[in-house]
Amino acid sequence: MTRVRVVVAEGCHLCGPAVEVVRRVCGESFEVLSITGDEALERRYRERIPVVEIDGMPTFTYEVDEDDLRAALQRHVGEADVPA
């Protein structure tokens, strides 16, 4: 099963819209990881959030488009496994 994760932080104006796009494509089958309060995650992600990862691979930063996310998932796992 493909794992989708959205890396977010409190106060990020781009994070909410990114999560909503991922929700429209993946339903509730994704993880939201907040970097807020975690120094190591802040150093790793702060300049790029939100980040959408597919199986641990950063695939989108800042913004994500529904059609582009579907296409990325299709390339990653094959059309049969992509949510409609």
C-alpha positions as CSV (number, residue, x, y, z in Angstrom):
1,M,0.0,0.0,0.0
2,T,1.3,3.4,-0.9
3,R,1.9,5.8,2.0
4,V,1.1,9.5,1.5
5,R,2.3,12.0,4.1
6,V,1.8,15.7,4.3
7,V,4.4,17.6,6.4
8,V,2.9,20.7,8.0
9,A,3.5,23.3,10.7
10,E,1.3,25.6,12.8
11,G,0.8,29.0,11.2
12,C,1.6,27.8,7.7
13,H,-0.9,29.4,5.3
14,L,-0.2,26.8,2.5
15,C,-0.5,23.7,4.7
16,G,-4.3,23.7,5.1
17,P,-5.0,23.9,1.3
18,A,-2.4,21.1,0.7
19,V,-4.0,18.8,3.2
20,E,-7.4,19.4,1.7
21,V,-6.1,18.5,-1.8
22,V,-4.6,15.3,-0.5
23,R,-7.8,14.5,1.3
24,R,-9.8,14.9,-1.9
25,V,-7.5,12.5,-3.7
26,C,-6.7,10.0,-0.9
27,G,-9.8,10.2,1.4
28,E,-8.5,9.6,4.9
29,S,-5.7,7.3,3.8
30,F,-2.8,9.6,4.5
31,E,-0.7,10.9,7.4
32,V,-0.3,14.5,8.5
33,L,3.1,15.1,10.3
34,S,3.4,18.4,12.2
35,I,7.0,19.7,12.6
36,T,5.9,22.2,15.2
37,G,8.0,21.8,18.3
38,D,10.3,19.2,16.9
39,E,13.7,20.8,16.4
40,A,15.0,18.1,14.1
41,L,12.0,18.2,11.9
42,E,12.0,22.0,11.9
43,R,15.6,21.9,10.5
44,R,14.7,19.3,7.9
45,Y,11.4,20.7,6.6
46,R,10.8,24.3,7.7
47,E,11.9,26.1,4.5
48,R,9.9,23.7,2.2
49,I,6.5,23.1,4.0
50,P,4.1,21.9,3.1
51,V,5.8,18.8,1.7
52,V,3.8,15.9,0.3
53,E,5.7,12.6,0.3
54,I,4.8,9.4,-1.5
55,D,6.4,6.4,0.2
56,G,8.9,8.7,1.8
57,M,9.9,10.5,-1.4
58,P,9.2,14.3,-1.4
59,T,7.0,14.8,-4.4
60,F,5.4,18.2,-3.9
61,T,6.5,21.3,-1.9
62,Y,4.5,24.5,-1.2
63,E,1.5,23.6,-3.3
64,V,-0.1,20.5,-4.7
65,D,-2.6,20.2,-7.5
66,E,-5.2,17.4,-7.4
67,D,-4.6,16.2,-11.0
68,D,-0.8,16.3,-10.5
69,L,-1.1,14.3,-7.2
70,R,-3.3,11.7,-9.0
71,A,-0.7,11.5,-11.8
72,A,2.2,11.1,-9.4
73,L,0.3,8.3,-7.6
74,Q,-0.4,6.6,-10.9
75,R,3.2,6.7,-11.8
76,H,4.2,5.4,-8.4
77,V,1.8,2.5,-7.9
78,G,-0.1,1.9,-11.1
79,E,-3.6,3.1,-12.0
80,A,-5.5,0.3,-10.3
81,D,-4.4,1.5,-6.8
82,V,-5.2,5.2,-7.2
83,P,-8.2,6.5,-5.3
84,A,-11.0,7.8,-7.6
